[in-house]
Amino acid sequence: ITAKMNKPYVKVFHKEHQINVAIVPILNGSVFFGTARLKQDLIAEISAILGFSTIKNGDSFRSFLMADKLYHETKTSKKLHSVEKMATLVSDFDAIDKGFNLQIIQDELMIRLKRKSLIFLIGDFFDFPDLHLLARKHEVIAIVVRDRAEEQLPDLGESTLIDPQSGAYYEGGISSTQKKAYASKVKAIDERNRENFKKHQIRFVKIYTDEDPFTKLISLFRMV
């Protein structure tokens, strides 16, 4: 073509890089709660959306069901039935009395993900996550799943409350002073998480149980 057109032509080939996607539902006991629906069910839906989106993009994914340890790991796949299997595992998982151990989660992912990956961590993040090790090697996105009643306690009157993670229970009423103190504590947790995410360049989004997760996830990826 160069000789025929009397001007140089160069064909440039661009190698296609496949993205390694890891979907990590964190299913400690506190996800077994919800007013609009259980947080655990929302996590299952979010996981399915991410799985389908990954396959649609021509990439493969694998999933890790975590809490105080690794409970399930699915093989790397581009098949739709793998999405269904993952969503079913999340929905059917017995989260009650399960704790949360971020160190184990990080250690397991660092060992099992040899190549740089895009990691989606999905949980309610009521603990302070220090994710600098993961963020140094991988691209990490945090999806915070919450119920509005967890952040602003409703008027319950005399009630019996049970913590699905620790099994602790409380009987009695909750004063306005206690409600304000609780709301302030949750706000402080979220602020500290937000600072950690920004410090380590971790994108994040919060999705409530009464919201459409698809819309919120689209907004997240438009930030790229």
Secondary structure, 3 states (H helix, E strand, C coil): CHHHHCCCCCCCCCCCCCCEEEEEEECCHHHCCCCCCCHHHHHHHHHHHHHHHHHHCCCEEEEEEECCCEEEECCCECCHHHHHHHHHHHHHCCCCCCCCCHHHHHHHHHHHCCCCCEEEEEECCCCCCCCHHHHHHCEEEEEEEECHHHHCCCCCCCEEEECCCCCCEEEECCCHHHHHHHHHHHHHHHHHHHHHHHHCCCEEEEEECCCCHHHHHHHHHCCC
